[in-house]
Amino acid sequence: MALLAAGSAVPSALVALTVFRASAWACLLCFTSYNERLQICQIFVGLESPDLEKCEEALTDAFKGLQDTEINYEERSHLHDAFTQMTHSLQEVAAAQGSFRVAFPHAAEKMQKIILQLKEVQACIRPCGLQEVARRFRCRGCYSTVCDLPLDCPVQDLTVTRGHQAMFFCTVNFQLPKEEITYSWKFAGGLRTQDLSYFREIPRARGYLARIRPVQPTHRGTFSCVITHDQRPLARLYFFLNVTGPPPRGETELQVSFREVLRWTPREGEMIEPWTPSLGELLARPEALTPGNQCLLAAAVALASASATVLAWMFFRWYCSGD
């Protein structure tokens, strides 16, 4: 009631009663102040004119066509600018000694045409999700609202044969914001549920697509994906994975062969290559002269000695034949 203090006590009470009982004032109340509306009528009829209340009633009647108006939430600033321009235009008409009985219906008709040209309110798309793109502004009460839909989407059932592949797409059928969208995944083992207390976080799962391969009986349960925009959840999707049947025969044989290969794979210690020292290393490192290495060294010395003897004998014969 502080806004109504500018007038006298009785007219203020009447105006307040009119405001709360007539929704025709709704858009006018949201985008103009009481002082602005009062000033318009004061310019038209005078500050203390007995026709002041009639002017205010005429303004109310003129805007009855905007009763219960809803607009796209993104168009609020455009509509506010339009009402501001309308206020200035009415003041100019009043200053020019125009008639409020003509000016108000004309302004209301022009405003209604402007509202029709605004971006339409998008329809809510069921069955779930916080759909910011469908947010609307209601002149009755001057507040915004979104679709009255649950955040949790119905559970989607998926049956996959053991050993095959399962894929979950965390997508919704309404438009998401273009930036700051994140995805997080959780899992409730063995249950078909939407109770968040049973779910645990799946680390490193951050995309809109989740894939499990090969599917095993331990994967049976409910997978949950949360779509978040700027740390605010927009939708929670649920996928119940039911695992049936044995693994495919071909894959079973492949797994058996793979296990046989693993069984014969050398351990890490067995894969270390043995050290084969050179002659210089054998002479420089006494600890390398094992009995086997000593035999090899003796054989190498004997072979070298025999080779030297043969070369000397061949040189001697060549020298003697020359004489």
C-alpha positions in Angstrom: 0.0 0.0 0.0 3.0 2.3 0.1 2.7 3.0 -3.6 -0.9 4.3 -3.0 0.1 6.9 -0.4 0.3 9.7 -3.0 -3.5 10.1 -3.2 -6.0 10.6 -0.4 -7.0 7.8 2.0 -10.4 6.9 0.6 -9.5 7.1 -3.2 -6.3 5.0 -2.4 -8.4 2.3 -0.8 -10.8 2.3 -3.8 -7.9 2.1 -6.2 -6.3 -0.8 -4.3 -9.6 -2.7 -4.3 -9.8 -2.2 -8.0 -6.3 -3.4 -8.5 -6.8 -6.7 -6.7 -10.2 -7.5 -8.1 -9.7 -6.6 -11.7 -7.2 -8.6 -13.6 -7.4 -6.2 -16.5 -4.8 -4.2 -14.6 -2.5 -7.1 -14.6 0.0 -6.3 -17.4 -0.3 -2.6 -16.6 0.7 -3.2 -12.9 3.7 -5.3 -14.0 5.2 -2.9 -16.4 4.1 0.6 -15.0 4.1 2.1 -11.6 1.1 3.5 -9.8 2.6 6.9 -9.7 3.1 6.8 -13.5 -0.6 5.8 -14.0 -1.8 8.5 -11.6 0.3 11.1 -13.2 -1.3 10.3 -16.6 -4.8 10.9 -15.2 -3.6 14.0 -13.3 -2.3 15.5 -16.6 -5.6 14.6 -18.3 -8.1 16.0 -15.7 -6.0 17.9 -13.2 -4.5 17.2 -9.8 -7.6 17.6 -7.6 -10.3 17.1 -10.3 -13.4 15.1 -9.3 -12.9 13.2 -12.6 -9.6 11.7 -11.4 -11.3 8.5 -10.2 -13.3 8.2 -13.5 -10.0 8.5 -15.4 -8.5 5.6 -13.5 -11.6 3.5 -14.1 -11.4 4.3 -17.8 -7.8 3.1 -17.8 -8.9 -0.1 -16.2 -11.8 -0.7 -18.7 -9.5 0.0 -21.6 -7.1 -2.8 -20.7 -9.7 -5.5 -20.0 -8.6 -7.1 -23.3 -5.2 -8.0 -21.7 -6.9 -10.0 -19.0 -4.7 -13.1 -17.9 -2.1 -12.4 -20.6 0.9 -14.7 -20.8 4.0 -14.0 -22.7 7.3 -15.7 -23.5 9.7 -15.1 -20.6 12.4 -13.8 -22.9 10.0 -11.0 -24.2 9.6 -9.2 -20.8 12.1 -6.5 -21.7 10.4 -5.8 -25.0 7.0 -5.5 -23.4 8.4 -3.3 -20.7 9.8 -1.0 -23.3 6.4 -0.9 -25.1 4.6 0.1 -21.9 7.2 2.8 -21.2 6.6 4.2 -24.7 2.8 4.0 -24.2 3.1 6.0 -20.9 5.1 8.7 -22.7 2.6 8.8 -25.6 -0.4 9.2 -23.2 1.4 12.0 -21.4 1.9 13.8 -24.6 -1.8 13.4 -25.6 -2.8 14.6 -22.2 -0.6 17.6 -22.4 -2.2 18.4 -25.8 -5.6 18.5 -24.1 -6.7 15.2 -25.6 -9.5 13.1 -24.2 -8.6 10.1 -22.0 -11.8 8.4 -23.1 -10.3 8.2 -26.6 -6.6 7.9 -25.8 -6.9 4.9 -23.4 -8.8 2.5 -25.7 -6.4 3.4 -28.5 -3.4 2.7 -26.4 -4.8 -0.6 -25.2 -5.6 -1.7 -28.7 -2.0 -0.8 -29.8 -0.6 -2.7 -26.9 -2.6 -5.8 -27.7 -1.2 -5.7 -31.2 2.3 -5.5 -29.8 1.8 -8.5 -27.6 0.5 -10.5 -30.5 3.8 -9.8 -32.3 6.0 -11.1 -29.5 7.6 -14.5 -29.6 5.0 -17.1 -28.8 5.1 -19.1 -25.6 6.5 -22.6 -26.4 4.3 -25.5 -25.4 5.4 -27.9 -22.6 6.7 -31.2 -23.9 5.8 -34.2 -21.8 6.6 -36.3 -19.9 9.3 -34.7 -17.8 12.1 -32.1 -17.4 12.7 -28.5 -16.3 12.0 -26.8 -19.7 13.5 -23.3 -19.5 12.7 -22.7 -23.1 9.0 -22.9 -22.3 9.1 -20.5 -19.3 6.4 -18.0 -19.4 5.6 -14.7 -17.7 2.1 -14.2 -16.3 0.7 -10.7 -15.9 -1.7 -11.9 -13.3 0.6 -11.8 -10.3 3.7 -10.6 -12.3 5.6 -13.9 -12.0 7.2 -16.5 -14.2 6.5 -20.1 -14.3 7.7 -23.3 -16.0 6.0 -26.4 -17.1 4.4 -28.3 -14.2 6.3 -31.5 -15.0 8.4 -33.8 -12.8 12.1 -33.7 -13.0 12.3 -37.6 -13.1 11.6 -39.2 -16.4 9.9 -42.6 -16.6 12.2 -45.6 -16.5 13.2 -47.0 -19.9 13.6 -50.8 -20.0 16.4 -52.4 -22.0 17.0 -56.2 -22.3 20.4 -57.3 -23.6 21.9 -60.8 -24.0 24.9 -61.5 -21.9 28.1 -60.7 -23.8 26.5 -58.2 -26.1 26.6 -54.4 -26.0 24.2 -52.0 -24.2 24.0 -48.3 -25.1 22.1 -45.5 -23.2 21.4 -42.1 -24.8 20.8 -39.4 -22.2 18.7 -37.2 -24.5 15.4 -35.4 -24.0 12.8 -34.2 -26.5 12.9 -30.6 -25.5 15.5 -27.9 -26.3 18.4 -27.6 -23.9 20.5 -24.5 -23.3 23.4 -24.3 -25.7 26.1 -23.8 -23.0 27.2 -25.2 -19.7 25.4 -28.6 -20.1 26.9 -31.5 -18.1 26.0 -35.1 -17.8 26.6 -37.4 -14.8 25.8 -41.1 -14.4 24.8 -43.3 -11.5 24.0 -46.9 -11.0 21.7 -48.9 -8.7 22.8 -52.6 -9.0 20.1 -55.3 -9.3 17.1 -52.9 -8.8 14.5 -51.2 -11.0 14.1 -48.0 -9.1 14.1 -44.2 -9.1 15.0 -43.9 -5.4 18.2 -41.8 -5.4 19.4 -43.3 -2.1 20.2 -46.6 -4.0 22.4 -45.0 -6.6 26.2 -44.6 -6.6 28.3 -42.4 -8.8 29.9 -43.9 -11.9 33.4 -42.3 -12.2 34.6 -40.8 -15.4 31.2 -41.1 -17.0 30.5 -37.6 -18.3 29.0 -37.7 -21.8 25.4 -38.1 -23.0 26.2 -41.6 -24.3 27.0 -44.6 -22.0 28.1 -47.9 -23.5 28.7 -51.2 -21.8 30.5 -54.1 -23.5 30.4 -56.9 -23.0 27.3 -56.9 -20.8 27.6 -59.2 -17.8 25.0 -60.2 -15.1 26.6 -57.8 -12.7 25.4 -54.9 -15.0 21.8 -55.7 -14.3 20.1 -52.7 -12.6 19.1 -49.1 -13.1 21.4 -46.5 -14.7 20.5 -42.9 -14.1 21.7 -39.9 -16.1 21.3 -36.3 -14.7 21.3 -33.4 -17.2 22.6 -30.2 -15.5 22.8 -26.6 -16.6 24.9 -24.3 -14.6 24.7 -26.8 -11.6 20.9 -26.9 -11.9 19.3 -30.2 -12.8 17.1 -30.1 -15.8 16.1 -33.8 -16.1 16.9 -37.2 -14.6 16.6 -40.2 -17.0 16.5 -43.8 -15.9 17.4 -47.0 -17.8 16.8 -50.4 -16.4 19.1 -53.0 -17.9 18.0 -56.6 -17.8 20.7 -59.2 -18.7 19.5 -62.5 -20.1 20.9 -65.7 -21.6 24.4 -67.2 -21.8 27.2 -65.6 -23.8 27.4 -66.4 -27.5 29.1 -69.7 -28.4 31.7 -68.1 -30.6 32.6 -65.6 -27.9 32.9 -68.4 -25.3 35.4 -70.3 -27.4 37.4 -67.1 -28.0 37.4 -66.4 -24.2 38.7 -70.0 -23.6 41.5 -69.5 -26.1 42.4 -66.2 -24.6 42.6 -67.7 -21.1 45.0 -70.4 -22.5 47.2 -67.7 -24.0 47.3 -65.9 -20.7 48.1 -69.1 -18.9 51.3 -69.6 -21.0 52.4 -66.0 -21.0 55.7 -65.6 -19.2 55.7 -63.6 -16.0 57.5 -60.3 -15.8 60.5 -61.9 -14.2 60.8 -64.6 -16.8 60.7 -62.0 -19.6 64.1 -60.4 -18.5 66.7 -61.2 -21.1 69.9 -63.1 -19.8 73.1 -61.1 -19.6 75.8 -62.1 -22.2 79.1 -60.4 -21.3 81.8 -59.6 -23.7 85.5 -60.7 -23.3 86.4 -57.3 -21.9 83.6 -57.5 -19.4 84.7 -61.0 -18.3 88.3 -59.8 -17.7 87.2 -56.6 -16.0 84.6 -58.2 -13.7 85.8 -61.2 -11.8 82.3 -62.0 -10.5 81.4 -62.8 -14.1 83.9 -65.7 -14.3 81.4 -68.4 -13.5 82.5 -72.1 -14.2 80.6 -71.9 -17.5 82.2 -68.6 -18.5 85.7 -70.0 -17.5 85.2 -72.9 -19.9 84.2 -70.5 -22.6 87.2 -68.3 -21.9 89.6 -71.4 -22.0 88.1 -72.5 -25.3 88.5 -69.1 -26.8 92.2 -68.9 -25.7 92.9 -72.4 -27.1 91.2 -71.5 -30.4 93.2 -68.3 -30.6 96.5 -70.1 -29.9 95.8 -72.8 -32.5 94.9 -70.2 -35.1 98.1 -68.3 -34.4 100.2 -71.5 -34.7 98.5 -72.4 -38.1 99.1 -68.9 -39.4 102.8 -69.0 -38.4 103.4 -72.4 -40.0 101.7 -71.3 -43.2 103.9 -68.1 -43.3 107.0 -70.2 -42.7 106.3 -72.6 -45.6 105.6 -69.7 -47.9 108.9 -68.1 -46.9 110.9 -71.3 -47.5 109.3 -72.0 -50.9 110.5 -68.6 -52.0 114.1 -69.5 -51.4 
